[in-house]
Amino acid sequence: PSRTVEVAVSHGRGRARCKHLKIRQGRRLRRESVVVLPGTASLSLTTAVQTVVDCCLSLPFVEAVVVCDSALRAGDVSMPQLLRAARNQTGVRSARRVREVLRLADPLSGSVLESVLRCRLAQAGITCFETQLVLRDSRGGHVLRVDFCFAAARLVVEADGGSRGNPGPAAYGALLRDARTGEVIAE
């Protein structure tokens, strides 16, 4: 992660130079007053929607989708709010990029790893899958919810952030199961 803190200020405000601080001016910053700790003065912060839109404009594409998915999953923003904000970006050079990030966003994405994998698949031109599909038995009972389902290939992909008995950053990987038998094909 970057050690640089990004700060957005209203257009026309001073822009001091500080190490590890990037100051960006904006004409239409959506802000809200937030009390971070009880008994302290409120801070003027950009709204969650504004922050997600700013991330869409400034972060690398995959990271922008991850931020968008995470904000949607947490309930901090809704897709209608983000789509409305994207429409308001008409005069911004990178407005198309915001819409591209939102096109790939998935509020049902269960983790950062799932978001990254979905982006990588789409960037590779692989789009013949459904995400967060609930598989049911012959009586219609819930069996499991899968991260990625390639129905035509009868393939299910689970993106798990830990492996059996060895959780941690080095354990990231994808688990492939046969959709018919549930048998692990590859890890």
N, C-alpha and C positions, 0 to 999 in steps of 0.2 A: 504493500500500500504506500501511496505517496505520503510524504511528511508535510506537504504543502496544504495549508488551510485556505479554502476559497471563501471569500467574503463578497457579497453583493451589496452595492450601495446605490442610492438613487443617483440618476444622471446629474452631473454638475457638482457632486460632492468631491472633496479632496481625495487624492489617491496617494497615500504615503507609501514609501517603499520599505518593506521589512522582509527579513530573511524568513523563508517558509510561509509567506503570506501572499496570496494572489488576490488582488482586488479588481472586481469587475463592476462597471457602471451599467445600470439598466434604466430605461425610461418607464417601463411598465412593470415594476416589481410588485407582486401581490404579497402583502405582509400581514402578519397577525402579531398581537402582543401576547407573550407567553411568560408565565412565572415558572422558572425552572426549579427553584428551591423555595419552599414556603418561607415567608418573611423577607424575601429579597425583592428588589425592584424587577419589574418585567423587562424582557428583552424584545426588541422588534425583530422577528424572524420571518423569512420568506415562508409562505404556506407550503404544505406538503405537495400540492399540485405544482406550484411554481418551482419547487426544488426538483421534482421529477422531470419537469420540462427542461430546466437548466442542465440536469444530468444528461438528458437526451441530446442536448446541443453540444455538450463539452466533453463527455466521456467517449472512449472507444465504443464502437457499436455493441459488442457483446456485453460489456459492463453496463451500458445504458439499459439494455433489455433486462439484465439481472436486477438493477435498481428498480425498474418499473414493475417487474414481477413481484419483488419483495414488498414494495409499497402497496400493491394491490392485495397481496396475500395477507398483509398485516391489517388491511382495512383502513389504511391512512388516506387512500385515494380510491376513487371508483373509475371505471373505464369511461362512463359518460363525462365525468369531470375532465379527464385527460383528453378525450376527443374534442371537447369544447375548447380546452386550452390550445390544442393543436390547431383548431380552426382559427384561433385568434393570432396565430403566428404568421399570418399572410405576408407581412412586410419583412419578415426575418429571412435572411439568406438560407438558413438551414432548416426551414420549416418542413421541407420534404423529409428530412432525416427524422424529425419527431414523429411524423406519420409512419415512417418505415419501422421505427422502434415499436410503436403502438400496434402495428400490424402483426408483429411477432410476439407481443406480450401475451402472457397466459396467466390469469389470476389464480388458476388451479395448480400452477406449478408448485411442487412440494418442496423444492430446495434450489439453492444456487446451482448445484451440479446439474439438475434437470434443466434449468434455464440455459446454461452454457451448452449442454448437449443439444437442446432443441435449436439453438442458434447455429451451432456448427453443422448440424444436419441440413438446415435450411440454406446455409451458405454454400454447402456442397451440392445443392440442388436436389436433396432428398426430402421430399415433402409428402410422400404417400403414407403418412402415419397419422394416427389419432393419439392425443395425449389424455392421460387420466381417465382411461376407459375402464368401466366396471365390467368384469367378466362374470357371467352367470352360468349356473349349471343348467341341466336340461329342464328343471322345474322352475327356472327363473330366479333361483336363490343366489344371493351375492356370494361369489367365491373370493375375488380379490379385485383391487383397483390397480391397474398397471400404469407405469409412467409413459410408455410408448408402445403402441400396438401397430404392427405392420400386418393388417388382416390378410392381404393378398398372399403374403409370404408365410402366413401363420406363425409370425414371430412376435415375441413380446420382449421388450428391453426395459430392464429396471436399472435406474441410476442410483446407486446407494453410496452414501458418504462414509461408510465404514464396512469393514469385513468382520467375519466371525472372530471374536476374541482379540481383534487387533484394531480398535478404533483409532482414528487420528488422521492427520493430513496425508500421510503416506498411503492410507488405505483406500483412497478414492478410486473408483472403477465402475465398470458397468457389468451387470450380470445378465446373461442371455439365457432365457428358458424356452423350452418347446411349449407352445401354446396348448397343445393337445395333452401332453403328459405332465407338464410342470417340471420336467427334468432339466437340470442345469446343463446348457450346451457349452458355455464358455464364461470365464470370469475375467 
